[in-house]
């Protein structure tokens, strides 16, 4: 069944509104009941089950953990009036037990004087998001799609950014949305996530990548010279270590912040990140640290940090999230040397992949052998007001910017 668009042809072509008629049974979702949790008390009651689902997931994702959601939700809630933003976590139950969680929030926004009621992930700080955290993604996606269709009077737009495209995930979600009668659009995100397999020590990985590395600023010969220099300087107090329990090292967060505030990119100070959200990262250290999700690769001269990389351990994969170093030590290439250290740590501990996460900076391209793609999924219902609000929010803004020579 094709749903006719109420929008002008020129606009509806740009939106690519679509539903697809197929034969997947709606009965696939009847095993699950779905309800929304919108209070702090309700969220707290989910902690144990949420942690269980996160730790047993086939593809663990630190950005969908209870602690990540709670830390960022609390921070954002302090910035926004309670009536305009609240949790909207969808809980799926089977035989009375929690079997899946969809970590969403509800937010009211406005564009060009028109209010839009949105459902979305907790923030753009996450490089990967998942629609549902559970062990039956296909059926649970159907349950969530049917829930959205049944509650269509309460939202105008579902805007899901940085959705992971692992396996058949996107196809399963699109099929579920189609059968629920919802209109959607899925788009690849512009920034991909470079990665490389960890199948050897860093020295062998560098050797196997020599041809491409030579085309970059740090050629194979240069990398080896810096490695040898690092080894010589270690006798004078220079060391590289992997901190597996950041919550146990007193003053570690303050050290990261101090070094981040000195970070330069192309000769200019780079905007900080951790120091903007110190309470969030302290919360993450205290909660995710003891459960083994976070690691810090640190380069130090004596007791003075000169470079660090903050990452996550997600199943058998290492995710590289943030980095900073003292520009005065750039001759040592702390960032590159720390990647070497993380690769060696990963290889010796049985990790299979190093993911640089979102962004295609040159240093990531130097190492990567492939990319993971994420998607933006936009969903709106059949109500004309929902389509009109989605048009105002998504496409008309770009049209106006184009007419007046501005960029979004």
N, C-alpha and C positions, 0 to 999 in steps of 0.2 A: 504494500500500500504506500503510495506516495502522498505526502502531505503538502498541499499547495502553500506557497509562501505568500503572506500578505504584503511583503515588502516590494518596493519597486524593483523591476528586473535588474537594473544596474547594481543595486545594492545587494539583492539576494544572490546574485552570481558571486559577489565578493565573499559573502558569508558561507556559501556552500552548505546551506541547511540541508539535512538529509535524514531520512529514516530508511531502513532497509527491511523488506518483508522476507522473512525466512521461517524455517520450520522448527526452530529450537523450542522445546516445550517450556512453558512458564512454570510447569510443575516442578522443574528442577530446583526452584527456590523455596518450595513449600516446606522443606525441612527446617528452614530457618525463620525465626521471628526477629524483627528489627525494631529497636527503639533508640531514641536520641537522648543523650546525656548532655545537659547544658549548665550544670552547676559544679562548683569546686568540690562539694561533698560527693557528688556523683562520680566525678573523676577519681577522687581518692579511693573510692570503693572498687575501682577497676584495676588498681595498681598490680595486684598479684596476678590476675589473669592476663593483663596486658604484658607483663614481664614474661609470663610463661609462653605466650604466643610469639613474642619477639625472640626469645632464646631458642625456640624449637622451629623457627621458620626455615624453609629450605634455602632461601636467600636472605640472610639476616641484613637488616637495614637500621643503622643507628639513628637515622633521621625519623624513623617511625616508632621509636621507643617511647614508653610512658614518660621517662624523665626528660627527654628532648622536648616533647609536647608540653609538659608542665612548665618547664623553665621558660620557654619562649612565649607560651600563652600568658603566664603571669606578667612577663615584661610588657607584652603588647597590651594587656588589659589595663595596665597603669597609664598607658598613653591614650586610651580611648574610653569614652563614656560607656558604662555598662550596657546601656540600652542599644548602643550601636554595634557592639561586638560581644560575642559570647561563644563558649565551646558548643559544638554541635556534633559530638562524637557518636557515630552510629555503632551500636552494639548488636551483634548477631548471636542469637542463642539457638542451640539445637538440643532438644530434650532437656531444656532447663539450664544447660551449661553454656557458658560463653565460649563461642567457637570462632569468632572473628570480630575485628574492630576496624572501623573506618575513621581515621583521625582528622576530622574536619572541624572548622569553626564557621559561625554565621557572622556576617558583617554587613552593615548598611552603609552604602556610599552614594555619592551623587556625581553626575556628570551633566553639565549644561542644564542644570536645574531639574533633572529627572532622577528620582531615587531608584537605586538598584539594590535589591536584596540578594546578597551573594553567599554562596557556600564555597569554601576553599580550604587549602591546607594552612597550617598555622603560620607560615611565613616563607619568604624566599631564601632564607639562610640555608635551607636544606638543598643539597645537590640532587638527591634522589627522593622521590615520594612514591608511595604505593596506595592504591585505592582501598585495599583491604589487607589486613594483617591476619592471616589464617591459613589453613592447610587445604582448602577447597576453593581456590580462587574463582574457577568458572561458575560454580553454583552460587557462591557468595556474591559475585558480581551481579548475577541475576537478581538476587534478593535485594541488593542495594538499589539497582535500577528500578525495580518495582516499587520499592519504598519511596524513591524520589518521584515516581509518577503518581503515586497515591497522595503525596503531600505537596503537589505542585502549586497549590494555592499559597504556600508559605515561602516560596523562593522564586526569584526571577532568573538567576544565572548561577550555574555551578562552574567555577573556573579553577581547574586543577593544573598547576604548573609543575614542570620537572617530573612528570610521571615516568617511572621506569618502563622500558620496553622489553623486558626480559621474556624470552620464550613466546608464548601465544597470548601474553597478557593483554596487549592493546586490542587484538582481534576479539578476545573473549569479552572485554568490556564493551566494545562497539556492538557486538552481537546482542549483549544483554540490553543495551540502551535501545536498540532497534526494536526488539520484541516488546519492550515496555512502552513503545510509542513516543519516546523522547527524541528530540531533535538535537543533533550534536555536530561538532566539528573537531577533528584531531589534527594537530599540526606538529611537525618536528620542531623542537626548540633549536634556536640558532646556535647555541654553544653546546658542542658535544663534549664527551668526557674521555680523554685519551687514557690508554692503559697499556701495560705490557705484562706478559706472563713472567712469573718467577720460577724459572726452571733450571737455574744454575746460580753459582756465586756471582757477585757483581762483576768481578774481573772477567769472567767468561761472557757475561751479558754484554759488557762493553766491547769485548773482542768481536762478538757476533754482530754488533751494531756498528762496527768501525766505519763502514762505508758511509752510512748516513750521518754518523756523528762527525766525521771529518768535514762534512758540509756545513756544520754548525760552528759557532764561535769556539766551542770547546771541542777540539779534535781529539782523537784517541791518544795521540802522543802527549798533548797538553794534559789530558785527564790523568795519565800515568805519572807525569812529572809532579802534578799536584798531590797525587796520592803518595808518592815518595817523599815529597816535602812534608806532608802531614805526618808521615811515619817518623821522619827525623825530628820534627818539632814536638812530637809526643814526649820525647825525653825531657823537654823543657817545660812540661806541664800542659801541653795541648792534648785534649782527649775528646773522643766522641762516644756517647753512650745512649742506650735506649732506656727510657724511663717507663716502666710498665705499670707503675702505680702512682700516677701524678698526685693523687689525693694524699699520699703519705709524705711528700716532700714539702717541708715548710717553706713558704715564700716563693714557690715555683711560679704561681700565676703572676705575681708582681715582677719576677724576672722576665717572663714572657712579654708582659706589657711594656716594660722599660726598653726592651730590645725592639719591639714592634714600633715604638714611637720614634726610632731612629731609622726605620726602613726607608730605603730609597728605590725608586723605579725610574730608570732613564734620567738619573741625576737629580730627581726631585723627591721630596718626602712623600711617601705613599700614605693615603688615608688609612688610619688604624681601624681595626675591627674588634679585637678582644678588648681593648681599652675602652671602647664605646659601650660594651656590654659585660663589664666585669662580674656583675652579680649572676648573670646567666652562666658564664663559664665556670665560676666557682661552684654553682649548683651542679653543673655537669660533671666537674671533677669529683665532687663529693658523692654523687649518685651513680654515675656511669663508671667512674674509675674503679671502685671496688668490684664491679661485675665484669671487668676485663675488656671494656669497650674502647678505652682511650690509651694511646701511647704518645710519648714525646721523644723525638730524636734530638739530642742536644750536643752541640759542640762548645767546648769551654777552654779557656786559657786560665789554668788554675781554678779559682772560684768564679771567674767572670765569664758569663755566657757570651758567645760571639755569634751563635746561629742556632736556630731551632726549626723543627718541622713538627706540627701537631697533626696527628692522624687517628684513624679509627680502625679497630680490628673487627671486621664483619665476617663471621664465619671463617673461611679460608682465604679471605681477601683483605688487603691493607688499603685503606682509603686515605689519601694525602689531602688534608683539608686546608691548612694554613702554614705559612712559612715566613721567617724574618731573619735577618742577620745584620751584624755591624758592618757598615759600609767600609770602615777602615781596614777590614780584613778581606776585602773582595778578592785580593790576589790569591787567596786560598780556595776561592769558590765554595764557600760553606754550604750553599744550597746543593750543589752537585755532589760534594763529598757526603752530605747527609743522606741524599738519595742512595748513594752507594751503601751507606751503613744500614739503611732501612731494607734494601734488597738483600743484604747478607743476613740481617735479622730474620727477614721473611723466609729465606731459603732454609736457614738452620732450624726454623720452627714449623716448617711444613705449610707455609702459606703459598698459594698458587698464583696470585695476581696482585700487581700494584696498580691502583687506580688513582689517577691524578685529579679526578672529579672535574667539575664544570670549568670550561675555559680551554683555549687552544694557544696558550702562551708558548713562546719559542722554546723555552727550556723543557716544557712537557713534550713538545713535538720531537725534540732531540732523542728522547727515550722511547716514546710510544711506538707500538706496533699495530694499534687498532683503536677504534672508538666505540664507546657505548652511546647510544642515542636515547634521549629523553623526549617527551612529548607534552604539549599543552592540550588538554581536553576541555572543550567548552560545551556545556549542556544547557539547554533551555527548553521550556515546555511549550505546548501548543497555544497557550493563551496569547492573544495578540499583544497584550500589554507587556508580557514577558519578552516576546520577540522585538517589540519596539524598544524596550529598555536595553536589550542586548545590542541592538543596532546603535543606539545612542552611545552606549558605553564603549563599544569595540570598533565600529567602522566609521561613524560620522566624525569622530575625533580625528581620525587619520585623514579624512576628506578635507576637513577644515584646515588642518596643518598643511596639506598639500596646496590648497588654494592660496594660503597666505605665505607660502614659502618657508614654513617651519618644519622642523623634524620632531618626531615623537620621542 
